[in-house]
Amino acid sequence: MPSESLPPAVILVVDDEEAVSLLVARFLTHLGYSVLQAANGEDALAIVRLRQPPVDLVLSDVVMPGMDGTELAGWILTECPGPAVLLMTGQLPEEIERVNVQGRIVRVLRKPLNLDQLQELLRAMLYLFLPDDRGDPPQRAV
């Protein structure tokens, strides 16, 4: 049953590991989000550029063949106004919780994902980035 306290949103899950992508997508769908999936950065960028209604948040793995997650985040943050970006990895040192992507700070979640932590972080980020009920524009500070 979806949580009523979560804002409605379209989330794009980007991971080259199909099992991870499916698990995260099912969890987010269960929470009530609309979920899209991409297996790599190039496909994800194409979805973000063309998607109507727009993607609200991109949840991307960092380590992927071709365009990695930090490159994808850089393209999205400079080229596609709108989506928030959240990275996930098991490859960076554990103490790294944020990375600087072209002058913008992007949060990093550890793999294996703590689904409760993911849910809380999504709630906080989407409240910052989505318009409120009055249609006011989203805030852009993180």
C-alpha positions as CSV (number, residue, x, y, z in Angstrom):
1,M,0.0,0.0,0.0
2,P,1.5,3.4,-1.0
3,S,2.3,5.9,1.7
4,E,0.0,8.9,1.6
5,S,2.8,11.2,2.9
6,L,5.0,10.7,-0.1
7,P,4.7,13.2,-3.0
8,P,3.6,11.7,-6.3
9,A,6.6,11.6,-8.6
10,V,8.1,10.0,-11.7
11,I,11.4,8.3,-10.8
12,L,13.9,6.9,-13.3
13,V,16.0,4.0,-11.9
14,V,19.3,3.6,-13.8
15,D,21.4,0.5,-13.1
16,D,23.2,-2.0,-15.4
17,E,22.5,-4.8,-13.0
18,E,19.0,-5.9,-13.8
19,A,18.3,-7.6,-10.5
20,V,19.1,-4.3,-8.6
21,S,17.0,-2.2,-11.0
22,L,14.0,-4.6,-10.7
23,L,14.2,-4.7,-6.9
24,V,14.4,-0.9,-6.6
25,A,11.7,-0.3,-9.2
26,R,9.3,-2.7,-7.4
27,F,10.0,-1.1,-4.0
28,L,9.4,2.4,-5.5
29,T,6.2,1.3,-7.3
30,H,5.0,-0.2,-4.0
31,L,5.5,3.2,-2.4
32,G,3.2,4.7,-5.1
33,Y,5.8,6.3,-7.4
34,S,5.7,6.0,-11.2
35,V,8.9,4.2,-12.1
36,L,10.9,4.1,-15.3
37,Q,14.0,2.1,-15.9
38,A,17.2,2.4,-17.9
39,A,20.2,0.0,-18.1
40,N,22.8,2.7,-18.9
41,G,23.5,6.4,-18.8
42,E,22.9,7.0,-22.5
43,D,19.4,5.5,-22.4
44,A,18.6,7.4,-19.1
45,L,19.6,10.7,-20.7
46,A,17.4,10.0,-23.7
47,I,14.4,9.3,-21.4
48,V,15.0,12.4,-19.3
49,R,15.2,14.6,-22.5
50,L,12.0,13.1,-24.1
51,R,9.8,12.1,-21.2
52,Q,6.4,13.8,-20.8
53,P,5.4,14.2,-18.1
54,P,8.9,14.9,-17.0
55,V,11.1,12.8,-14.8
56,D,11.2,14.2,-11.3
57,L,14.1,12.3,-9.9
58,V,16.9,10.1,-11.3
59,L,18.3,7.4,-9.1
60,S,21.5,6.1,-10.8
61,D,24.2,3.7,-10.1
62,V,27.7,5.3,-10.2
63,V,29.6,2.5,-11.8
64,M,28.2,1.5,-15.2
65,P,29.8,0.8,-18.6
66,G,29.8,3.8,-21.0
67,M,28.4,6.9,-19.4
68,D,28.7,6.4,-15.6
69,G,26.4,7.8,-13.0
70,T,28.5,10.9,-12.3
71,E,28.7,11.7,-16.0
72,L,24.9,11.2,-16.3
73,A,24.3,13.5,-13.3
74,G,26.5,16.2,-14.9
75,W,24.6,16.1,-18.1
76,I,21.2,16.2,-16.3
77,L,22.2,19.0,-14.0
78,T,23.5,21.2,-16.8
79,E,21.3,20.2,-19.7
80,C,17.9,19.1,-18.3
81,P,16.5,21.5,-15.8
82,G,14.1,19.7,-13.5
83,P,15.1,16.3,-12.3
84,A,16.8,15.8,-8.9
85,V,19.6,13.3,-9.0
86,L,20.5,10.7,-6.4
87,L,23.5,8.3,-6.9
88,M,24.0,4.8,-5.5
89,T,27.2,2.8,-5.3
90,G,29.1,0.2,-3.4
91,Q,32.4,1.3,-5.0
92,L,33.2,4.5,-3.2
93,P,34.6,4.7,0.3
94,E,31.8,4.4,2.9
95,E,32.4,7.9,4.4
96,I,31.5,9.6,1.1
97,E,27.9,10.6,1.3
98,R,27.9,13.4,-1.3
99,V,29.9,14.1,-4.5
100,N,30.5,17.3,-6.3
101,V,29.2,17.1,-9.9
102,Q,30.0,20.2,-11.9
103,G,29.7,22.5,-8.8
104,R,26.5,20.8,-7.5
105,I,26.4,18.5,-4.5
106,V,24.7,15.1,-5.2
107,R,23.8,12.7,-2.5
108,V,25.2,9.1,-2.6
109,L,23.5,6.0,-1.1
110,R,25.5,2.9,-0.3
111,K,24.8,-0.5,-1.9
112,P,23.3,-2.7,-0.7
113,L,20.6,-0.2,-0.3
114,N,18.8,0.4,3.0
115,L,15.3,0.7,1.7
116,D,14.1,2.7,4.7
117,Q,16.9,5.2,4.2
118,L,16.0,5.4,0.5
119,Q,12.4,6.1,1.3
120,E,13.2,8.9,3.7
121,L,15.8,10.5,1.4
122,L,13.3,10.4,-1.6
123,R,10.6,12.0,0.6
124,A,13.0,14.8,1.6
125,M,14.4,15.4,-1.9
126,L,11.1,15.3,-3.7
127,Y,9.5,17.8,-1.3
128,L,12.4,20.2,-2.2
129,F,12.2,19.6,-5.9
130,L,8.4,19.3,-6.6
131,P,5.9,22.1,-6.8
132,D,3.6,22.3,-3.8
133,D,-0.2,21.9,-4.0
134,R,-0.6,25.6,-5.0
135,G,1.5,25.1,-8.1
136,D,4.4,27.2,-6.7
137,P,7.7,26.4,-8.4
138,P,10.0,23.9,-6.7
139,Q,12.8,25.0,-4.5
140,R,16.2,24.2,-5.9
141,A,18.4,24.2,-2.9
142,V,19.5,20.9,-1.5
